[in-house]
Amino acid sequence: MLLSIHKIVIGESKGWKLAIVVGYMIIANWYSAGINCIFSGFWFIFEYARNYQKKDSAKDQLVNLLKNGLSYVFAMVLGIMLSAFLFIPTVKALQGSSRGDLKWDKLFDNTITGDIKTVLQNYVYGATSAENSVALFCGCIVAIGVIAFFLNKKSKVSVKAKCGLLLLFAILSMYWKPLISVFSMFQDVNGYWYRYSYLAIFVLIYIAGEYFLGSEYGMVPTSVSAILLSVMIILLNHARHAQPIREVYATSLMFLVTGFAFGLVIFIKSKNINIRFYQSSILLMAFLCIGDSVYNSVLLMDKYAEHDSYLRSKEAKEASKQISMIQSRDRGVYRITQTYAGINANYDEAFAHNYWSLAGYTSSPNDMQRGFLDKAGYNIMGPNFCVVNTSMLGIDSFLGTKYVLSSYPINGLKRVKDIGEYNGRKTYLNPYALPMAVQYKDNNVAYNLANHFEYQNSLYSKLIGKKVSVYQPLNFSLVQEGDIKQKKPMIYKVSLPKNGKYTVYGMIPWNTWVNAELNVDDKYKIPYSSWLSPVVFHMSTDGSKETANVSLAAKTSYDIKRDGVAFYALDLKEFAKITSKLKVREPKFMQIKNGDVKIMTTAKEKGESLYLSVPCDKGWTIKLNGKDVQTQMIGDCLYSIPLRKGKNNLSMHYMVPGFFKGLVETLIGIILLGIWITVCKCFKAREIF
């Protein structure tokens, strides 16, 4: 991309090649392409300044700038058009997420974050970037070349000044908030710091190339650069121990060895010593540079490698076998979820093993779906996902979750005995799971947002048409206040139902993370009020006790929402009655596939609607008896289709929003590219573009 810009500026290219590069780049990875496209604008300015010719008149310079600038802009726009069939649907998808909103406020926060000295301090073997501290190591030879370029008296001052500004820009992009915001695509970054640091690394390599590829370089700048870097790395890391001292000294030593080895190459060349000796010194230099990179790569691979890759592979095979056995015995339409004894965010197994789940992890999720799950008890975690590592029978059944893979038994679920245990999880059948579509009489039942359990009660009330309580509150008391200093946990005593079958749940919501361990009668222990932890937890009970003790041992504080603490029991007998009534309202014909829904049903009276466990989305085209229908929503998320008295044939087809529009733009882009190439070839002698 940058090479194409360089050729546009010096007049060797008319820009159509840049359009192809940009289009391919966006198709391959739109996110990094966005970062690259932003950087390319700054690079165009640098290239123009770098190749500025004073001998040309001001008018010629202005005409040249406009001509090249138009070629650059048109090529970038055309590149976006070439990728529009994929890029526009991506933008449409982002609009359904908070990630679709650009955060402009950081552009006006004129502050420096972090310590700029860490650019050099972290230029050692094995260093990795952290918040406010970037690591740009890309070889000792590169750093030597950069310093030597500015020390070299034979280099033009004007070129040094331009490259110096470029280097300053690259460094500020890591520490100055407006530039951080720009290269973070105007989003708040909460991890994977400096994902665009390869741009700064490119700048370092470019400036080093200016020195090493120049016709005039000397032994002195190289040797002095090596000594300066070696000393500064040691001093900075002794002042503040940021990196392992062993790697600091190893890097320092390599600076000296590389610097003097290159100086030796220069000396041998200048003295015209035996050609074989010169070739041997070049070979030695190559081995030093390769060894330098290999050693750093080994250290980084040790940090980033998945050491349990074999176990993960085994886990994947086990999971695939378990899912295959479920699907072979039950070819219906349903969802599957998993539980974890601890905390986990491996939520994308459904994609790998081809089943429908409530869990999912993506950088830009649909916030409407996340909001619904959050109200139901699967709490939102960060900007990416909801915590779905427990099983709440109420909402699971409402959403058609028929099977649960669990490492512990859950009251109400039935063990599927002909399917073995895989990855420590047995297969359980949920006998209360609703079908994916249920008819109900439209009503004005309101949604109760008092807490997650009451909200689930109101969902069932909506379908039944009257207020029902599948979850019933339990009495509880706080028997011991938590004390961090004395290491006393917070303890609640919960009164359990005396009669009937039930499943018990609790929630102890927090204002801030307290990083605690939750313990229910020493039978169920999980991290709580921390990253990846659920809000609603399952309480394992067998009916033999009248009370249960719930202990919360926090590490930081007991900043708990006291008025939000709640414990509820799901009355399985009442729940069975309600779900049985709803199951008989399943349509007589229902076919739900990925992106395609067909349902035939009969409405006996006016005012009936069809609840669909399908999230609302702009991509759906919905027809009822061949005509468009005005849809409604259940829980501000799931479809509710008003039916007409008599027979109803419902058809739904999903098309990725923006695909056709993007496809048309791509076709127009291809036509414009063809015209541009043709014009450039036909009028090659006349520079009209």
FIDO-853193 format. One record per atom (N, C-alpha, C): z, y, x. Coordinates in pm, whole numbers, plus 50000, padded with zeros to 5 digits. Atoms other than C-alpha are relative to their C-alpha. Layout:
% residues N
ZYX
...
//
This chain:
% residues 689
500004988050082
500005000050000
500005012650087
499914988349913
500995024550271
498795001250091
501234999749920
497985014750480
498865006249918
501034994250087
495755023350183
500185015049988
499734985650007
497455057250153
499605006850130
500394994649869
496965062950525
498485001950008
501464999249994
493255055850490
499445010549905
500424989250090
492955079250193
500175013550069
499704987249937
494555107550391
499055003150115
500894997549886
492365102950700
498534998749962
501385000050048
489245098950486
499244987150019
500695012749980
488485062350556
499854992049870
500045007350126
489005051050194
500035009849885
500044991550118
488365065549849
501114996949901
498825002350081
491435049649691
499974988149908
500035011150097
490185021049475
500744987650051
499255011349945
491714995649711
501495001549973
498604997450031
495095012249658
500314996049856
499805003650141
494675007449282
500194985049984
499895014750009
494174969949328
501354995450056
498735003849938
497194967449558
501175003149906
498934995950091
499414986549313
500054990949878
500065008850116
498234965749018
500574986350030
499485013349963
498914932949196
501505000550027
498584998849966
502274945349322
500875000249875
499224999250125
503484953648969
500014986549930
500075013250063
502284920048836
500924990250072
499195009349921
504044901649120
501495002549982
498584996650014
507364920149085
500105014749964
500044986250047
507524951448872
501155008350056
498834992449956
510994961148995
499815005550142
500234995249863
510264962549367
498765008750006
501204991650005
506844976849281
500365014349959
499564986750040
508585005749106
500615007650116
499404993849881
510635012749418
498915004050099
501074997249904
507525010549633
499135011649956
500844989150051
505535033749408
500705013550017
499254987749978
508295059949425
499945004050148
500044997249856
508395056949804
498615004550044
501374996649960
504615059549823
499705014849982
500204985650018
504765095049686
500535007850119
499454993449881
507025105749972
499164996750123
500805004149884
504865086150216
498675007750004
501244992150004
501735104450100
500245013750061
499684986949943
503425137550184
500164998950151
499825001849855
504455124150526
498664997850069
501305002749939
500975110750600
499165012750010
500784987549996
499425144050509
500535009350108
499414991649896
501885162750732
499724994350139
500225006649870
501435137151013
498585002150049
501424998949962
497645140951010
499445014049978
500434986150020
497555178450953
499265005050124
500824994849891
494835194851163
499985015249995
499924985349999
495475231151260
498635006550013
501314994049977
491845236251355
499245002449870
500674997950129
490745233650992
500525012649934
499604987950070
490795264950780
500934996649885
499065002150111
493375269750506
499264995049877
500785004250116
490655265650244
499624985350012
500375014149979
489445232850396
501214990849983
498795007950013
493035220350416
500384998249853
499655000550141
493645228950050
499054990749924
500985008650066
490405212349937
500254985450035
499745013749955
491205181550144
501254994349933
498775004450065
494725179950001
499764996549853
500285002450142
493485182749642
499174987449981
500885011650012
490765156849697
500784987150026
499245012049968
493055131749863
501154997749900
498925001250097
495895139449623
499524994349868
500565005350124
493685132949320
499644985250016
500325014149975
492465100449476
501264991549995
498745007449998
496055089549535
500574998549857
499435000250135
497275098949185
499184991149908
500855008150087
494265083349012
500144985250034
499845014049959
494665051349216
501324994349949
498715004850048
498355048749124
499984997649849
500095001550146
497665054448753
499134988049965
500915011250027
494765029848762
500684986850033
499265012249965
496985004248936
500964996049889
499105002850112
499515007348654
499214994649881
500845004750111
496715002948401
499564985550022
500425013749972
495524971248574
501124989949970
498865009050024
499024956548534
500595001649861
499404996250129
499584970348182
500254988249908
499815011550089
499214936548010
501364993550021
498665005249971
502504926848177
501035011350006
499074989049977
504044960548256
500485006349869
499614993850127
504024975347904
500954991049921
499005008550066
505714944647746
501365000350070
498744999149925
508324947048023
500765012649961
499374987450039
508994983447938
500534999049857
499555001750140
509214974547567
501294991749995
498805008449998
511754947347646
501195007850053
498914992049944
513804971547855
500575009849898
499554990350100
513994995347559
501044994149905
498985006450083
516154969747377
501314998450070
498805001549918
518774972247649
500475013550048
499494987649941
521034999047790
499325002950132
500724998049874
519084993548110
498695007749978
501234992650029
516135009747934
500205015050003
499714985749993
517885043547944
500115004350145
499964995049863
517305063048261
501215009250018
498794992149972
520455078048415
499615011750091
500474988349924
519455113148520
501145007850065
498894991749955
522945126548591
500194999850151
499785001149855
523055113448950
499055009150079
500944991249931
520065135449035
500635013650030
499384986849984
522325165549004
501374999150067
498745002149928
525265150749195
499705001250150
500424997049863
524665166949532
501104996450100
498945004349909
527175146149729
499524988550088
500255011149908
527115122350022
501064989349974
499065010950023
528685088549959
500014990750121
499905008949883
529955066150237
499985007650131
499964994549865
529925071750611
498674997350068
501345001549944
526505078150765
500044992850135
499905006649870
527765065251102
499824984949989
500135014550017
527695030250954
498574995150019
501395003949972
523905030550993
499904993950139
500005005149862
524465025751366
501104989550019
498875009349985
527825008351339
499644986049951
500385012950057
526284980651126
498714994250059
501235005149938
523224976451347
500374989350104
499605011149914
524614944051487
499624986849934
500365013250051
523924906951446
500884996149880
499285005650114
524884892251111
500575010049903
499444989950089
525784925350946
499264999949866
500594999250134
525204928350571
500445013049934
499694987550069
525164958350342
501144998149902
498944999550100
528154967450130
499955013849937
500024987050066
528874996349899
500355011150100
499834988449912
528545029350092
499844996550148
500145004249860
527655010250410
498794990850012
501255007549995
524104998850482
499824993250135
500345007249877
522934973350740
498484999350009
501464999149985
519404978650874
499494992450122
500415006849878
519264954651168
498644993349982
501335006250003
515654944951237
499494997550142
500375003049862
515724937251608
500445010850096
499574990249899
517084953751921
498835008450050
501184992949948
513574962952033
499625011749910
500344989350093
513074983851719
500915012150021
499064989049979
516225004651768
499745007050133
500324994249869
515345009652135
498775008849989
501244992350016
511865021252038
500225013049926
499734987950078
513215046051784
500665010650088
499314990349914
515615062652029
499095004750113
500904996549889
513075061552311
498925009749955
501044991050053
510495078752090
500475014550005
499494986450002
512735109152054
500425004850140
499654996149864
513795108452421
498785002250088
501214999349919
510245105552550
499455014350005
500464986249983
509245139652689
498505001449981
501454999450011
505575130552669
499524999849855
500374999750141
505625127552291
499965014449951
500144986550053
504525158552098
501225003749918
498824995150072
507375179351961
499744999949850
500324999450143
505585183651628
500084986149936
499965013750051
505235145951586
501454995349992
498575003550002
508905141151680
500705006149879
499364993050111
509915166851420
499664993249867
500425006450126
507885150051144
500634986249985
499385013250006
509145115351231
501525001049985
498574997850014
512665129051261
500385002849855
499764997250141
512475142750908
499844987349916
500205012750071
511125109150790
501224990950017
498825008349973
514055091150957
501225005449925
498894993950073
516535115850807
499904996849851
500245003350140
514985110150465
500404985549970
499695014250020
515305072350506
501504997650001
498555001749993
518965074950604
500695006249879
499404993550116
519805099650328
499774992149872
500275008050120
518235076050075
501094989549978
498905009650012
521215053250145
501355006849971
498694993550007
523955079650130
500035012649913
500044987950082
522805109949928
499714996049857
500075005450135
523335103849558
498695002749925
501294998250070
520135120149425
498944989950045
500995009749952
517985097849649
500424985749967
499535013350041
520175067549578
499594997349856
500385001350141
519535073649208
498514997549986
501475001550008
515785077049261
499594985950037
500435013249952
515435044849460
500764988549933
499375010150084
517805026549226
499365000049861
500784999550125
515225033348953
500815006849889
499234992150095
517595058248785
500964991449918
499025008850064
520125030848706
501284999850083
498745001849928
523775025548794
500004986050062
500035012749928
523934998349058
501434995150019
498655005749990
526954975249049
500084988350097
500025011049904
525984950249318
498664999650070
501225000849919
523304939949565
499635013950052
500154986249954
523744973449733
498785001350092
501144996449915
520714989449899
498914989449994
501085009750018
518194965149754
498665005750045
501224993549953
515594990349869
500085003250149
499814996549858
516834991250231
498824995850088
501205003849922
513594974450344
499115012150025
500774987849978
512045009050307
500465007150127
499454993849879
514375023350572
499674991750122
500375008849888
513694992950791
498555002350038
501414997149970
509974999850759
499885013050079
500054987149928
510575035850871
500414998150146
499575002749862
512455023351179
498884993250078
501095007249931
509634999351266
498815009350024
501124990649985
507045026651209
500235009450118
499724990549891
508765051251444
500014992850134
500055007949877
509275023951705
498564997350039
501425002349973
505575016451670
499325012450058
500554987549945
504785053151737
500245000750151
499694999749856
506485048652074
499264989050075
500565011349925
505305014052178
498484999549997
501475000050008
501725018852061
499395012650057
500514987949940
501475052852223
499454997350139
500645001949868
499485057152540
500935004050113
499104995249895
502355073752723
501454996649967
498585003150011
505725056852740
500494996450139
499465002049865
508025053353036
501184990650002
498905009349981
510675030753177
501345006849974
498734992850012
513365057553172
500465001249855
499534999150139
513435064552792
500464986649944
499645013350051
513555027252721
501374995650051
498735004249940
516385020252963
501165008549951
498944990950048
518385050952859
500344996949855
499775003450142
517945041552490
500864987649989
499235012550003
519265006652558
501465002550036
498624997049958
522325020252738
500745007749892
499374992050106
523035046252468
500394991449881
499735008650116
522775020852188
501124990250029
498985009749963
524904995652372
501395006349998
498714993249992
527695020452438
500475004649861
499634994550131
527615036352090
500424988949903
499635011250087
527715002751911
501444995550028
498665004549962
530834992652105
501055010349961
499034989450030
532595026352066
500255001249850
499864998550145
531925028851691
500794988549939
499305011550056
533174993751622
501414998550054
498624999949953
536244998451839
500805010649925
499334989650077
537065030451651
500354995049860
499755006050132
536775011451323
499374986249999
500485013749987
536494973751324
499234995849875
500845003150116
533614970351079
499334986550013
500745012549977
531894940351238
500764991250099
499355009149905
533074909251426
499725004250144
500144994849864
533694919351786
499054991650084
500915008749924
531794889251919
498555004149979
501374996150029
528624900051743
499705014050051
500184986449946
529154935951852
499624999250148
500305001349857
529224925752220
498694992750024
501275007249985
526334901552172
498835009449978
501074990350027
524194929352021
499905010050114
499984990449889
525264953652293
499324994150124
500605006649884
524294928652562
498494998549982
501445001750024
520924922052398
499265013250011
500624986849981
520224959452389
499695002250148
500184997949856
520704960852766
498924990850056
500985009649949
518704929252836
498605003649955
501324996750054
515834939452607
499475012850062
500434987249943
515744975152735
499524998750142
500395001249859
515634965653102
498834990250018
501145009249994
513224936753037
498715007549969
501194992350032
510794960752875
499705010050111
500214991149886
511354985253159
499334992750115
500625008149895
510424957153398
498514998149972
501415001650038
507194951253205
499225012750034
500664987249971
506344988253235
499825001850151
500074998449854
507144988253607
498914991250060
501015009349947
504994957553677
498605004949967
501324995150041
502114972553481
499605012250082
500324987649927
502355006253658
499684997450146
500215003149859
502374990054004
498834990450022
501145009349991
499414967153924
500354987450078
499585012349934
501354936654044
499204988449942
500765012050039
499804901854013
499984998149849
500215001150144
498354896453664
500854989049937
499195010950054
500174863253619
501465003949986
498634995150007
503474879653695
500185009249879
499974990950115
502654906353436
499994992049869
500075008350121
501724879853177
501314992649976
498725006850012
504944861153250
501085009349946
499014990350049
506974892753194
499785003149852
500324997950142
505174898352862
500524988349917
499545012050071
505954862552761
501525000049989
498544998950003
509614867752855
500455009949894
499674989750100
509684899052641
499844994549859
500255005950132
508214879952347
501124990449962
498925009550027
510844852452378
501315007349969
498804992250027
513614878552388
500005005449857
500104994150134
512374895452071
500104989249892
499945011050097
511874862351889
501424994449991
498635005149998
515274849552000
500975009549931
499204989650063
516814882351889
499974998649848
500165001250146
515434878451536
500524986749948
499565013350044
516134841251516
501524999349992
498545000549999
519794845351608
500585007549880
499524992350116
520304872351346
499704992549870
500375007550120
518484851051087
500944988249977
499085011350011
520714821251162
501335004649941
498734994850051
523814842451102
499905003749852
500164995950140
522444856550777
499794987949909
500205012050081
521304822550653
501324992849975
498695006350016
524804809550710
500815007149892
499264992350101
526124837450486
499384998649862
500684999750129
523504835650213
499574986449948
500505013150042
522574798850206
500914993749895
499255007750099
523634777149913
500434986950065
499535011949929
525774751650095
500154987949908
499845011150093
526204731149779
498704997049926
501295001950066
522484728849704
499804985549956
500145014150039
522644690749699
500814997349873
499175002050119
525494691549450
499365006549879
500664993350111
523604716349238
498814991749952
501145008450037
520564693949245
500484987949920
499435011350072
522714664749136
500485004449862
499524994750127
524284686048865
498835002349904
501174997550085
520844695948738
499454987049942
500485013050048
519774659448714
500924994349892
499045004950098
522954650548529
499845007449867
500154991850121
522524679448285
498714996649926
501285003450061
518884670648225
500084986849925
499865013050064
519794634848143
500825001249872
499154998350117
522534645547902
499235006849885
500764992850102
520274670047718
498904991149943
501075009050046
517444644647701
500534989649902
499415010050090
519764619047539
500345006249865
499724993250126
520864644647278
498725002149920
501254996850069
517304654847199
499264987649952
500675012450043
516064618947178
500664994249875
499305005350117
518734609946920
499975009749883
500014989950106
518424642446724
498855009850025
501204991649982
515014659046690
499995011949905
499904988650090
516264685946454
499985013250073
499984986449946
516584723346506
501465004550009
498604996649981
519924733846652
500195006550137
499654994349870
521694750746942
501054991250068
499045007449918
523804736147223
500745010050088
499234991549907
526624752947416
500844991250091
499155007049906
528894743447704
501345007250013
498714993849968
532544749647785
500294997750148
499585001349860
534144754048126
501525001050005
498544999549985
537724747248227
500425012850072
499734987549931
537544777848452
499085010849949
500944989650040
535134806948452
498684997250068
501325003349949
531434804848503
498975009149937
501104992050055
528254824948459
498664993350026
501275007349989
525654797748508
499464998049860
500344999950142
524234806548171
498534997449970
501435001650024
520524800048217
499534985550002
500395014250003
520604761948201
499074997049884
500845002550118
518974763947858
498535001650034
501404998249959
515784776748020
499534988150083
500385010949909
515814749248280
499844986849927
499985013050067
516514720748039
499435000249859
500774998950124
514614733447736
500844997149875
499255000550126
517254737847469
500445014149963
499564986950049
518534766747258
501505001350018
498594998049969
521874781747351
500435013949956
499474986750025
524134811147274
500155007950130
499784993849870
524504818147646
498675004050063
501184995749927
522044836947860
500385010950098
499724989949898
521954858948167
498675006250043
501204993049957
519314885148235
500375014350038
499694986449955
519204919148401
499945010049885
500184990550110
518094936148078
500034992749867
499905007750124
519414916947776
499825009049877
500104992750126
518964926747412
501405004049956
498654995350029
521984948347334
500404997449855
499685003150139
521744941546960
500604986049991
499485013649999
522284904447022
501364999450070
498725000049928
525044911047275
501105006349916
499014993450085
526774934547031
500504990749891
499615009550104
526764907646763
500964989550056
499145010149939
528234881246994
501355005950040
498754993449959
530814906047119
500935001649880
499174998550120
532044913446765
500524986549952
499595013350046
532184876146697
501004993350094
498995005549910
534374869347002
499514996050137
500545002649867
532024862047290
499765013550066
499944986249953
532814893747481
498905003650098
500994994649907
530304915247663
500635001250139
499534998849862
530644913848042
498945007550080
500944992049924
528984941548239
498775003249917
501224996550074
525434951648147
499074988249979
500945011149993
523974916648170
500164989049897
499835012150079
525514890447944
501295000449919
498745002350071
528234878647707
500654987550057
499275011449946
530924854547819
500034988849896
500075011450092
530114821447647
500384987550080
499555011949927
532234795747829
501124992749927
499095007250088
534474785247542
499224996249875
500675003450126
533694772147194
500865004549884
499354995850123
534674790346875
499234993849884
500705007550103
533814767346588
499415008849891
500474991350107
533424795746340
498635005750029
501294993549969
530654815246509
498994989850051
500925010449956
529174784346675
499314993549880
500565006450118
528704768246335
499085009549925
500814989950069
527354800346183
498625001250064
501264998649926
524664801246453
499314986750025
500705012849991
523694764646420
500244992450128
499675007649879
525414751446732
500514986249958
499685013450048
525384714346659
500674991450105
499415008149893
526394700546998
500695009150101
499244992949898
528984712147248
500284990450115
499715007949880
529204698747602
501305005550058
498694994749965
532874701847685
500754990950096
499175007449905
535214691647964
501364996749941
498745003050066
538104690147719
499754998449850
500205002050145
538464678747354
500355012649921
499774988450087
538334704947079
500174994849858
499745004450137
539854699046738
498845003849909
501104997750093
537134695446478
498684994450049
501225005749943
534434683046714
500154984950014
499975014649993
533524646146717
499264995250124
500605005349877
532814627747040
498814991049965
501175008650013
529324612847059
500154988950104
499595010549906
530324579747214
498844993250071
501115006849934
526854566447291
499345008650108
500474991549889
526254595547531
501165001350098
498945000249900
528244592747851
500445013850045
499494987549943
530034619148053
499145004150118
500854994849892
527884640948278
500575013350048
499454987849941
529084667948516
501405003149945
498654998250050
532574662348379
500085004649856
500024995450139
531484671248025
499544988849908
500385009550103
531394648647723
499205007449892
500814994150107
529044654347430
500774999049869
499294999450128
530654665247105
499065005149891
500774996150117
529044668246762
500835009649915
499354990450088
529894698346548
499584997149856
500395003850137
529914685246188
499915011849905
500004988350087
530274720546049
498795009150024
501124991449963
527094734846206
499085002449881
500904996450108
524984753545952
498554997850043
501425000549966
521224748445934
499525013850045
500504987349947
519084775646091
499615009949890
500314991250113
518314789645743
500824995649879
499165002750117
520524792345434
499725010649894
500164990650110
519884808045092
501365004949953
498754994450052
522544831244954
499675011249901
500144989350098
523034856044673
500385013250066
499744987149936
522744891644801
501235006549937
498744994450048
526094909744773
500435011750088
499504988149929
528094939544894
501254997150083
498855003549917
530684920645098
499935007750132
499994991749879
531694943745385
500434991750121
499625006749876
532084933245747
501345005450049
498664996449954
535654933245871
500024999950152
500014998749854
535874946146227
501405000950059
498624999349952
539654943246257
500174992350130
500015007849876
539234915946518
498914989449988
501105009749997
536874887746612
500124989649889
499805010450100
538394862746368
499705005249860
500284994250131
538274885746068
498515003049985
501454997650007
534694894546156
499264987149964
500625012950034
533744857646147
500304996349854
499685002250141
535574854845814
499035007549909
500884991950085
533424882945675
498554994950004
501345005849994
530214865845794
499874988649899
500045010950098
531064835145590
500165005449857
499864993850132
532164857245300
498665005549952
501314994650035
528734873345310
499104989249944
500885010850045
526964840145268
500524993349873
499405006350118
529414825945011
499955009549880
500064990250108
529404858244809
501355004849952
498654995550032
533164863344793
500854999050126
499154999949882
536004868945034
500624986250024
499405012749960
536984837245218
500635001950138
499304999149871
539284831445514
500024986250064
500015012849927
538284802345731
501005000750116
498964997749898
540524817546001
501225006249931
498774994750056
544134824145909
500945004250112
499134994949892
546524845446118
501284991850014
498765007249971
549514828846283
501085009850045
498884991949954
552944843446342
500254997350149
499705001549856
553854849746704
500995010850040
499064990149948
556374868446910
499925000450152
499954998449854
556654882147261
501424996550045
498665004649959
559554863047418
500365004250141
499694995249864
559234876547771
498955010250044
500874989749946
557804908647909
499564996250141
500475002849865
555684905548219
500515010150100
499514991349894
556964919848546
499344996050130
500755002949878
554734921748852
500944998150119
499105000449884
557544928549101
500844987350002
499165011950006
559734900148980
499194987349975
500915011250021
556714877748926
500334992149873
499745006050130
557634871548565
498755001049913
501184999450086
554744862248336
500355005349861
499854996250140
554254876447989
499854987349917
500025012450077
555034848747737
500045003049850
500024999250146
554114846447370
500334986249943
499745012450073
555524820147134
499255000849869
500875000050117
553064810946861
500444989049905
499655009950102
554014793546537
498734993049952
501185007850036
551544765746462
500094995549855
499995004950139
550504754146112
500694986449993
499235012450015
552684726145980
499184988649941
500755010450070
550174707745766
498495002050019
501444999149999
546484699745773
499395000250139
500744999449874
543824699046040
499645014550030
500284986249962
543234730746233
499605000550147
500304996949860
541904745346556
500555014050026
499284987449974
543914773246716
499335007950112
500574990949900
542594803346907
500935011950018
499214988149973
544204833347065
499195010450075
500634989349922
543274866547220
501075009950042
499084990049946
545244890047442
499135010650069
500954990449941
542824919147493
500695009650095
499454991649895
543284942847783
499325013650002
500594986749978
542714979547862
499235000150132
500635001749869
541934972248228
500264985850047
499815013549948
541534939748415
501364998850068
498695002349937
544944925848508
499964987950093
500195011449909
543554895548696
501144989849988
498895009050032
545834869948537
499564985549992
500255013950035
546124832748485
500604997649863
499555003250135
546374821648124
500404985349996
499485013650004
548454790548058
500504997149858
499585004150134
548764773447719
500714986550010
499175012249997
551604748047725
499664990750117
500355007749880
550504736648072
498854990049975
501135008850032
547494719747906
498665006850025
501264992649990
544914747047932
500245012350086
499824989049908
544704770848227
498645005850039
501244993349958
541974796548296
500345013750058
499864986049960
541614829448483
499775008849876
500084991750121
542004857348230
500075014750036
500064985649979
541394894548203
499455003150139
500664998149871
539054893048502
498514997649982
501455001950004
535384890448586
499664985949952
500515012450059
533674863048380
500984993149905
499045006850087
536774855048175
499765003749854
500164997250142
536654852247794
501175008149946
498904993450070
538734872747552
500684989949908
499475010250090
539144845447289
500114986850076
499805012749930
540594813147425
500434989249901
499665011650083
541024778547278
501394995050037
498655005249976
544564764947239
500034985349959
500015014450025
544684727347272
501314995749935
498825004750072
547094713347011
499684986649935
500205013250060
547614678646865
500774998249869
499285000650126
549734686946560
501424994950012
498655005649982
552944672746709
501045010850022
499064989249971
554504706646788
499905011049895
499974989050095
555564735446569
499695013350067
500284987649927
555134761746841
499234997050128
500715000949872
553034768247149
500365012250083
499724989049908
553824789447453
498735004150075
501164994549930
551084811747591
500525009550107
499494992449886
551864825347936
498855007450067
500994991749931
549984853648107
500635005350127
499454995849871
550754857648478
498995009250069
500944990149946
549064889648595
500315003150146
499844996749858
548494900548954
500115015050023
500064985649975
547954937948914
500885008249906
499204992550098
549584950448592
500014992149869
500045005850134
550224942248227
499485010749903
500644989650081
547874968448084
499284993349883
500505007850113
547444949147760
499935008649874
500064993450131
546314961847419
500944992549906
498975007350075
549504951647245
499654998449852
500315000950142
548224959446895
498784991149972
501175008650019
545154937546954
500284985350020
499655014049978
546994905447043
500004992749865
500095007550127
546254879046779
499854985250028
500155014649996
546474841746718
499604995449860
500525004550129
544504824546444
499764985050003
500315014350016
544054789346311
498784998649910
501155003250083
540734776846181
500364987849916
499645010850092
541574756045874
498784991049982
501175008650000
539194726845920
499684994449861
500235005150136
539664714245564
499275010449917
500654989150073
538754748045414
498625002850059
501274997549931
536024752545674
498954989749959
500925010750041
534474719045577
499465002749860
500444997050136
534364729445210
498955011049999
500914988550000
532664762445285
498674996550065
501255003549933
530114748945530
499204989749920
500705009850084
529314720145292
499245007249888
500674992250104
528524745345016
498765007150053
501124992749941
526234764345251
498884990550043
501025009549953
524454733645386
499054995749889
500885004350110
523124723945042
499005010949963
500934989050027
521384757645032
498895000950105
501075000349899
519094748045318
498654998949930
501335000850061
515384753245233
499464985750003
500495013650009
513504721945129
499024996850113
500875002249884
510994726845413
500265011250101
499724990149896
511764744045741
499464995050134
500555003449868
509864743646068
500195012150090
499734989049907
511164765246349
499654995650141
500415002549862
509444765146685
500115013150076
499944988049918
509424789246972
498875009549961
500994990050038
507664819846833
499324997549867
500685003150125
506734804046500
500994993949901
499095004850104
508704799046177
499224998449870
500595002450131
507514783445852
501064994049909
498975004550093
509814779345553
499465000549858
500355000350142
509164769045193
501284997549922
498795001550080
511914773544937
499775006049862
500094994950137
512534782044573
501245008049966
498894991650045
514684810444442
500114998849848
499815002550143
516124802344102
500225012949922
499764987450069
517024838344023
499745011750095
500214988049920
516494873944140
501245002850085
498884996049916
518634887744417
500384990050107
499725009749895
518554857044637
499335004350131
500544997049867
517984861245010
500124987650087
499985011249906
517394838145300
500585004850133
499414997149869
519714840045600
499314991450105
500655007049889
517934830845924
500795002350127
499294998749873
519754823746247
499015003650112
501024995249906
516964842546424
500255014850022
499744985949974
517664875946595
498805008849963
501054990550034
515704905746466
499355005450127
500744995149884
513014917846703
498675005849952
501254993450040
509994940846680
498794991050017
501155008749975
507784912546800
499644990849884
500275009150111
508034893046473
499075006349897
500824996750116
505284895046213
500434990749888
499395008050106
506814883445884
499205001549870
500755000250125
504884873545572
500734991249898
499445007950110
506324862045240
498934998849892
501115002750093
503724845845014
498765008050040
501204993649947
501064861145238
500075015150008
499884985449999
502374896845208
501165004250090
498914994549919
504514918845430
501265001249915
498734999550071
508184918845338
500975008950076
499004991449941
510934943945398
501254991850030
498885008649962
513644925345591
501305007850007
498674994449982
517374931245613
500674992650116
499305006449889
519994920845867
501384995149959
498635005150009
523134899745875
500705003550130
499254996449880
525684913746117
499235009150094
500814990849918
523194940046237
499254992850111
500685007649895
521404912746428
499044989549946
500775011650045
520124882546232
499235003349872
500884996850113
517344882145974
500584995549866
499765003350139
517964882845602
498735003849924
501284997850067
514774878945395
500215000049849
499914999850146
514844890345030
498924990949939
500945009550061
513244862544821
499585004849861
500484997350135
511214864744504
500304988049912
499705010950091
512094844244199
498824990449994
501045010149997
510174811844214
499764995050141
500325005749870
508394796644510
499805011050104
500124990549889
508544814144845
499504992650124
500535005249874
506414806345147
500175010850107
499714990349893
507744824145454
499344995650129
500595002949869
505814826045777
500365011450095
499644990349897
506924843346095
499314996150130
500665002549872
504954846746415
500425010750100
499514990749898
506194862346736
498945002950105
500874995649892
504074882446975
500765010150083
499264991149910
505554899647278
499595014449973
500334986050029
505754936847187
499295006750116
500744992649899
503224957847372
498924992050071
500945008249926
501084928547486
498555004349974
501384996450033
497894938047300
499665014050052
500224986549948
498274974747388
499824999550152
500115001449855
498814965147751
498714993450041
501245007149969
495864941347745
498805009449989
501094990250015
493574969047616
499975009650118
499934990849886
494804992647888
499544993150129
500455007349882
494234965748150
498484998850002
501465001150009
490654960548029
499345013550032
500534986649968
490044998248039
500145002750149
499784998149856
491544998848387
498984992550084
501005007949927
489194971148503
498645006949994
501284992950015
486204990448364
499975012450090
499944988049916
487325022648535
499954996450148
500055004449861
487895003748860
498584996350039
501405003749971
484394989148840
499125012250016
500794987649990
482915023748780
500295007050131
499604993149876
484895038249070
499384993250122
500575007449886
483795010949311
498495002250007
501454998250004
480175014449198
499605013850048
500324986249960
480155052149236
500215001850149
499724998649856
481765049949581
498924993350085
501035007149923
479165024649698
498645006849988
501314993750022
476185042649544
499895013550069
500024986649941
477175076549679
500875000650125
499165000949881
478785065650002
499775011650096
500344989249908
476985092550199
500535013449951
499514987450057
478185119549961
501454998349960
498585001550024
481935123549962
500405008049877
499704992950125
482425132449596
501364996149945
498665004050045
485775114449554
500965001150116
//
